[in-house]
Structure formats: C-alpha cells, structure tokens
Amino acid sequence: MSSIMSRSPWLVHVNANSCNGCDIEVLACLTPIYDAERLGVLNIGTPKQADIMLVTGSINYKNMDVVLNIYNQIPNPKVVVAVGACACSGGIFHDCYNVIGGAEKIVPVDVYVPGCCPKPETIIEGIAKGAAILDRKRLEMKKNR
C-alpha cells in the first residue's frame, strides 16, 4: 500500500446487479486470509456511517434509483469504488436491453477495480487507493471551511 490512511475507512457494499462473483471476492477480503480489517477497513450495513461505497454489478433501470439513494445517504466527503468488470463498464451485460452500464453512469466513480472477478488483493488495493482519495477530499473540505 502506497499511502497511510489517516482514519479507518468504513465501507458500504452495494450489489447493483451482479452474478455474485465479485461479492464473494469482496467478502473474502474480510476473512482471516486477507484480513482487510487489519488496515482498519470495516464493512458496515448503513450508508449513513460509511466513507466508501463499494459497487459490484452493472447498473440497470430497476436499481439505478436505489444506487443513487444509497450514494446520497453517505456523508461528504465520500468515495466510490467500482469493483469488477460489470461495475466498471457494464461487463458482459453491457449490451443487454435493461443495462445502462457501469456505476459511473449514475454516481461519480473514484477508483476502478477491473476484472471478472477481481482478486481480493486487488480489491484491497482499490480500497486503499479510495482511502487516499478520501483523505485528500477531507483535506480540501477543511481548507474550504
């Protein structure tokens, strides 16, 4: 990891419409083998306490309002990490009639973690990059006060 996090990032994981491959890899990050919690990363169930939104799956017309609603509940500053090919671009479902595309079609994405499905090490690296961006956003907010 290239940067030291000033605070432990709390994640809210949003399954937008995935095949669950990426979701399983996200959960693997929390197991003792990969142990993302050693870095202070905590997966929580409420967006109102989250710092980072982890999105898996492609955005479609049925879930776009839900994803946007969850994003709007996260307090500023916040970071969005798109995990997997589907969240990055729509993946193999990109040309389906009901798929809009990747997460960036609805919310601003800060970090892309490509792959189908990405390895836990890559996901943790994406979270660490997101935490560094979160630190920069916090610093900018302090300067603008």
C-alpha positions as CSV (number, residue, x, y, z in Angstrom):
1,M,0.0,0.0,0.0
2,S,1.5,3.3,-1.1
3,S,-0.2,5.6,1.4
4,I,-1.0,5.7,5.1
5,M,-4.7,6.2,5.9
6,S,-5.4,8.9,8.4
7,R,-8.6,7.2,9.6
8,S,-10.1,3.7,9.2
9,P,-12.4,3.7,6.1
10,W,-15.9,2.3,6.6
11,L,-17.4,0.6,3.6
12,V,-20.9,0.1,2.4
13,H,-21.1,-2.7,-0.2
14,V,-23.8,-2.3,-2.8
15,N,-24.7,-5.2,-5.1
16,A,-26.2,-3.4,-8.0
17,N,-27.0,-6.5,-10.1
18,S,-24.0,-8.8,-10.0
19,C,-23.6,-12.5,-10.6
20,N,-22.2,-12.6,-7.0
21,G,-18.7,-13.5,-8.2
22,C,-17.4,-10.1,-7.1
23,D,-19.5,-10.1,-4.0
24,I,-17.8,-13.3,-2.9
25,E,-14.4,-11.8,-3.5
26,V,-15.3,-8.7,-1.5
27,L,-16.4,-10.9,1.4
28,A,-13.1,-12.9,1.0
29,C,-11.3,-9.6,1.8
30,L,-12.8,-9.7,5.2
31,T,-11.7,-13.3,6.0
32,P,-8.6,-14.1,8.1
33,I,-6.6,-14.9,4.9
34,Y,-6.8,-11.4,3.5
35,D,-7.9,-9.6,6.7
36,A,-8.8,-6.1,5.4
37,E,-9.8,-5.2,8.9
38,R,-6.1,-5.1,9.9
39,L,-6.0,-1.9,7.8
40,G,-9.0,-0.6,9.7
41,V,-11.4,-1.4,6.9
42,L,-14.9,-2.1,8.3
43,N,-17.8,-3.3,6.2
44,I,-20.9,-1.8,7.7
45,G,-24.6,-2.1,6.8
46,T,-25.6,1.6,6.8
47,P,-24.6,4.2,4.3
48,K,-25.1,7.0,6.9
49,Q,-21.9,6.0,8.6
50,A,-19.9,4.9,5.5
51,D,-16.9,6.7,3.9
52,I,-16.6,4.5,0.8
53,M,-19.2,2.9,-1.4
54,L,-18.2,-0.4,-3.0
55,V,-20.3,-1.1,-6.0
56,T,-20.5,-4.5,-7.7
57,G,-22.6,-5.4,-10.7
58,S,-23.9,-3.4,-13.7
59,I,-26.4,-0.5,-13.3
60,N,-29.8,-1.2,-14.8
61,Y,-33.1,0.7,-14.9
62,K,-34.5,-1.2,-11.8
63,N,-31.6,-0.5,-9.5
64,M,-30.4,3.0,-10.6
65,D,-32.6,4.8,-8.1
66,V,-31.5,2.5,-5.2
67,V,-27.8,3.0,-6.0
68,L,-28.3,6.8,-6.2
69,N,-30.3,6.8,-3.0
70,I,-27.6,4.9,-1.1
71,Y,-24.9,7.2,-2.6
72,N,-26.8,10.3,-1.4
73,Q,-27.1,9.0,2.1
74,I,-23.3,8.7,2.5
75,P,-22.0,11.9,4.2
76,N,-19.4,14.0,2.4
77,P,-16.6,13.5,1.7
78,K,-17.2,10.1,0.1
79,V,-15.5,7.8,-2.4
80,V,-17.0,5.3,-4.8
81,V,-15.0,2.2,-5.8
82,A,-16.4,0.2,-8.7
83,V,-15.4,-3.5,-8.3
84,G,-15.4,-5.8,-11.2
85,A,-16.0,-5.5,-15.0
86,C,-19.7,-5.0,-14.6
87,A,-19.4,-2.1,-12.2
88,C,-16.6,-0.6,-14.3
89,S,-18.3,-0.8,-17.7
90,G,-21.4,-3.0,-17.6
91,G,-19.2,-6.0,-18.3
92,I,-20.7,-8.9,-20.3
93,F,-24.1,-7.4,-19.7
94,H,-23.3,-4.1,-21.4
95,D,-25.5,-4.6,-24.4
96,C,-28.5,-6.0,-22.6
97,Y,-31.7,-4.1,-23.1
98,N,-32.1,-3.2,-19.4
99,V,-28.5,-2.4,-18.6
100,I,-27.4,1.3,-18.5
101,G,-23.7,0.5,-18.0
102,G,-21.2,0.8,-15.2
103,A,-21.6,2.6,-11.9
104,E,-20.2,5.9,-13.4
105,K,-23.5,6.2,-15.3
106,I,-25.2,7.0,-12.0
107,V,-22.6,8.1,-9.4
108,P,-19.1,9.6,-9.8
109,V,-16.6,6.7,-9.5
110,D,-13.2,7.5,-7.9
111,V,-11.5,4.1,-8.2
112,Y,-12.0,1.3,-10.8
113,V,-11.0,-2.3,-9.8
114,P,-11.3,-4.2,-13.1
115,G,-11.6,-7.9,-13.5
116,C,-14.1,-10.7,-13.7
117,C,-13.9,-11.2,-10.9
118,P,-11.0,-9.3,-9.3
119,K,-8.8,-11.0,-6.7
120,P,-9.2,-9.9,-3.1
121,E,-5.7,-8.4,-3.1
122,T,-6.7,-6.1,-6.0
123,I,-9.9,-5.1,-4.2
124,I,-8.0,-4.3,-1.1
125,E,-5.6,-2.2,-3.2
126,G,-8.6,-0.4,-4.7
127,I,-9.9,0.3,-1.2
128,A,-6.5,1.7,-0.1
129,K,-6.5,4.0,-3.2
130,G,-10.0,5.1,-2.3
131,A,-8.9,5.8,1.3
132,A,-6.1,8.0,0.0
133,I,-8.6,9.9,-2.2
134,L,-10.9,10.2,0.8
135,D,-8.0,11.7,2.8
136,R,-7.4,14.3,0.1
137,K,-11.1,15.2,-0.1
138,R,-11.2,15.6,3.7
139,L,-8.2,17.9,3.5
140,E,-9.9,20.0,0.7
141,M,-13.0,20.3,2.8
142,K,-11.0,21.6,5.8
143,K,-9.3,24.2,3.6
144,N,-12.6,25.4,2.2
145,R,-14.2,26.0,5.6
